[in-house]
Amino acid sequence: MVTLTFVSVLLAVLLLDVVVIRPWERMHKPRRASDTDAELEFAVPRALFFHPGHVWARVDDDGRVTVGIDDLARTVIGDLSMVKLPSVGDRVVSGRPAMTIVQGGRRLRLVAPLSGRVTDSNHDLGRDAVRLRWRPYKEGWAYRLEPDVGSTREIALLRIGKDAAAWMTGEIDRLRRLFEEGTLESPVEGALARAADGAWPEFEVGFLGAEAGPGEEVPT
C-alpha cells in the first residue's frame, strides 16, 4: 500500500512538472540576446536627414542635396548586381520611386527623400555596387539634386540627430519581427538575398515605401 501511494504521488509530481511547471518556465524564461540581436545595429550619422523609405539626404554647402541608401537597407539587401540611378536632368518627387537596385533577377525601388531636379549621379556606384556595401554614407552616395523651392516643407518632415536615432530603433524592432516570423533568416547581412521571392515586395512596401502612384513611371 505504501509503495502504491508513493508511486501515485511520484506520477502526480511528474505530471505537474510536465504539464504545468515546464511550460510556465518556457513562457517566462529571460530572453537571451541572439546573434541576430547583436547584428541589428546600424549607423545613423548625426549630420544626415533620414526619410522613412530608408534613404538619407545631406544638404551640401552649395545648397544641393546628396542622396543615398541608409545602412539598414544596405545591410539587409547585401551584395548587389547593379544600381540604376536617375539621369541628370530627371525630376524626382519626394516619396516616389527614384532609383532601383538589382540583385540577380530581383529588384527593389527606393524613393526620393526630397523633390527636385537631378544634377549628378554617382556613375561609379552604378558600375560598382560594392561601394554601397562598405561606405553607404560616403562613396556610396547615389545622386545629387537641386531641391524644389517648396522642399523646405519636405525636409522638415525628415528625421535628423536624436529623432533619427529613435526612429531607427523602431525600425530595428520591426525588422526583428521579420526574423522572428521566419520571413528573413540570420545573419542579417544579406538576409534579403537569401529570402524567398515573396519577401522582396514585403520589404519594399513595408520598409522602403515604394508604391507608385497612378500613371507614375517607375525606374526599371
C-alpha positions as CSV (number, residue, x, y, z in Angstrom):
1,M,0.0,0.0,0.0
2,V,2.8,2.4,0.9
3,T,4.6,1.6,-2.3
4,L,1.5,2.2,-4.3
5,T,0.9,5.5,-2.6
6,F,4.5,6.6,-3.3
7,V,4.2,5.7,-7.0
8,S,1.0,7.6,-7.3
9,V,2.5,10.7,-5.7
10,L,5.6,10.4,-7.9
11,L,3.4,10.2,-11.0
12,A,1.4,13.2,-9.9
13,V,4.6,15.2,-9.4
14,L,6.0,14.2,-12.8
15,L,2.7,15.1,-14.4
16,L,2.7,18.5,-12.7
17,D,6.2,19.1,-13.9
18,V,5.5,18.2,-17.5
19,V,2.0,19.8,-17.8
20,V,2.4,23.0,-15.6
21,I,5.9,23.8,-14.4
22,R,8.0,23.3,-17.6
23,P,5.5,25.2,-19.9
24,W,5.5,28.1,-17.4
25,E,9.3,28.2,-17.3
26,R,9.5,28.3,-21.0
27,M,7.0,31.2,-21.2
28,H,8.8,33.2,-18.5
29,K,12.4,32.3,-19.3
30,P,14.5,35.5,-19.7
31,R,15.2,36.2,-23.4
32,R,18.9,36.0,-24.2
33,A,20.4,38.2,-26.9
34,S,20.6,36.2,-30.1
35,D,23.2,36.6,-32.9
36,T,20.5,38.4,-34.8
37,D,20.1,41.0,-32.0
38,A,23.8,41.6,-31.9
39,E,23.8,42.3,-35.7
40,L,20.9,44.7,-35.6
41,E,23.0,47.8,-35.1
42,F,23.1,50.4,-37.9
43,A,25.0,53.7,-38.3
44,V,22.9,56.9,-38.1
45,P,25.3,59.9,-38.8
46,R,24.0,62.9,-36.9
47,A,24.5,65.3,-39.8
48,L,22.2,63.5,-42.2
49,F,18.5,63.6,-42.7
50,F,16.6,60.3,-42.9
51,H,13.5,59.5,-44.9
52,P,11.1,56.7,-43.7
53,G,11.9,54.9,-47.0
54,H,15.5,54.3,-45.7
55,V,17.2,56.8,-47.9
56,W,19.3,59.7,-46.5
57,A,19.8,63.3,-47.6
58,R,22.7,65.7,-46.9
59,V,22.4,69.4,-47.6
60,D,25.7,70.5,-49.1
61,D,27.4,73.9,-48.9
62,D,26.2,74.8,-52.4
63,G,22.6,74.2,-51.5
64,R,22.2,71.0,-53.4
65,V,21.3,67.7,-51.7
66,T,23.2,64.5,-51.8
67,V,21.1,61.3,-51.5
68,G,21.9,57.7,-50.7
69,I,20.7,54.4,-49.2
70,D,20.9,54.0,-45.4
71,D,22.8,51.4,-43.5
72,L,19.8,49.2,-42.6
73,A,18.6,48.8,-46.1
74,R,22.1,48.3,-47.4
75,T,22.9,45.6,-44.8
76,V,19.7,43.6,-45.2
77,I,19.9,43.7,-49.0
78,G,23.5,42.6,-49.2
79,D,25.5,42.3,-52.4
80,L,24.0,44.0,-55.5
81,S,24.3,43.3,-59.1
82,M,23.5,46.8,-60.2
83,V,22.2,50.2,-59.1
84,K,20.0,52.0,-61.6
85,L,20.1,55.7,-60.9
86,P,18.1,58.7,-62.2
87,S,19.7,60.6,-65.0
88,V,21.0,64.1,-64.8
89,G,18.0,66.4,-65.6
90,D,15.4,64.0,-64.3
91,R,12.9,65.3,-61.8
92,V,12.3,63.2,-58.7
93,V,9.4,63.6,-56.3
94,S,9.6,63.1,-52.5
95,G,8.2,59.7,-51.6
96,R,8.1,58.4,-55.2
97,P,10.4,55.7,-56.6
98,A,13.6,57.4,-57.9
99,M,16.2,54.6,-58.1
100,T,16.3,50.8,-58.5
101,I,18.7,48.2,-57.0
102,V,19.1,44.9,-58.7
103,Q,20.2,41.6,-57.3
104,G,20.1,38.8,-59.8
105,G,16.7,38.9,-61.3
106,R,15.1,40.7,-58.4
107,R,14.6,44.4,-57.9
108,L,13.8,46.9,-55.2
109,R,12.8,50.5,-55.8
110,L,13.8,53.3,-53.4
111,V,12.0,56.6,-53.1
112,A,13.4,60.2,-53.2
113,P,13.6,61.9,-49.8
114,L,13.1,65.4,-51.4
115,S,11.6,66.7,-54.7
116,G,13.9,68.3,-57.2
117,R,16.0,68.1,-60.4
118,V,18.9,65.6,-60.5
119,T,22.2,67.4,-61.2
120,D,24.6,64.5,-60.7
121,S,24.6,60.7,-60.5
122,N,27.3,58.5,-58.9
123,H,28.3,56.6,-62.0
124,D,30.9,54.7,-60.0
125,L,28.1,53.3,-57.8
126,G,26.1,52.3,-60.9
127,R,29.1,50.3,-62.2
128,D,30.5,49.1,-58.9
129,A,27.7,48.4,-56.3
130,V,30.4,47.2,-53.8
131,R,30.9,50.9,-52.9
132,L,27.5,51.0,-51.4
133,R,28.3,48.0,-49.2
134,W,31.4,49.4,-47.5
135,R,30.7,53.1,-47.2
136,P,27.0,53.9,-47.8
137,Y,27.3,57.4,-46.4
138,K,30.4,58.4,-48.3
139,E,31.5,56.8,-51.6
140,G,28.1,55.0,-51.6
141,W,26.1,58.2,-52.4
142,A,23.6,57.7,-55.2
143,Y,22.7,61.1,-56.8
144,R,22.6,64.9,-56.1
145,L,19.7,67.1,-56.8
146,E,18.7,70.8,-56.9
147,P,15.8,70.9,-54.5
148,D,12.5,72.5,-55.4
149,V,11.7,75.9,-53.9
150,G,9.0,74.3,-51.7
151,S,11.2,71.5,-50.5
152,T,11.8,73.2,-47.1
153,R,8.4,71.8,-46.1
154,E,9.5,68.3,-47.2
155,I,12.9,68.5,-45.3
156,A,11.0,69.5,-42.1
157,L,9.4,66.1,-42.3
158,L,12.7,64.2,-42.4
159,R,14.5,63.0,-39.2
160,I,17.9,64.1,-38.0
161,G,20.0,63.6,-34.9
162,K,18.3,62.1,-31.9
163,D,15.0,61.9,-33.7
164,A,16.6,59.8,-36.5
165,A,18.2,57.5,-33.9
166,A,14.9,57.0,-32.1
167,W,13.2,56.2,-35.5
168,M,15.9,53.7,-36.4
169,T,15.4,52.0,-33.1
170,G,11.7,51.5,-34.0
171,E,12.7,50.2,-37.5
172,I,15.1,47.7,-35.9
173,D,12.2,46.4,-33.8
174,R,10.1,46.0,-36.9
175,L,13.0,44.3,-38.7
176,R,13.5,41.9,-35.8
177,R,9.9,40.7,-36.2
178,L,10.7,39.6,-39.8
179,F,13.4,37.3,-38.4
180,E,11.2,36.1,-35.5
181,E,8.4,35.3,-38.0
182,G,10.8,33.4,-40.3
183,T,10.4,35.8,-43.3
184,L,14.2,36.5,-43.0
185,E,16.9,34.3,-41.6
186,S,20.2,35.2,-39.9
187,P,22.7,36.5,-40.5
188,V,21.3,40.0,-41.0
189,E,24.0,40.8,-43.7
190,G,22.4,39.8,-47.0
191,A,19.3,38.3,-45.3
192,L,17.1,39.5,-48.2
193,A,19.3,37.9,-50.8
194,R,18.7,34.5,-49.2
195,A,15.0,35.0,-48.7
196,A,12.2,33.7,-50.8
197,D,10.9,36.0,-53.6
198,G,7.8,36.9,-51.6
199,A,10.0,38.7,-49.0
200,W,11.1,41.3,-51.6
201,P,7.8,43.1,-52.2
202,E,7.0,42.8,-48.5
203,F,10.3,44.6,-47.6
204,E,9.9,47.1,-50.4
205,V,6.4,48.2,-49.4
206,G,6.9,47.8,-45.6
207,F,10.3,49.4,-45.2
208,L,11.1,51.3,-48.5
209,G,7.6,52.6,-49.0
210,A,7.9,52.3,-52.8
211,E,4.4,52.3,-54.0
212,A,4.0,54.0,-57.4
213,G,1.1,56.4,-57.8
214,P,-1.4,56.3,-60.8
215,G,0.4,56.9,-64.1
216,E,3.8,57.2,-62.4
217,E,6.9,55.9,-64.2
218,V,9.0,53.7,-62.2
219,P,12.7,53.2,-62.9
220,T,13.4,49.7,-64.2
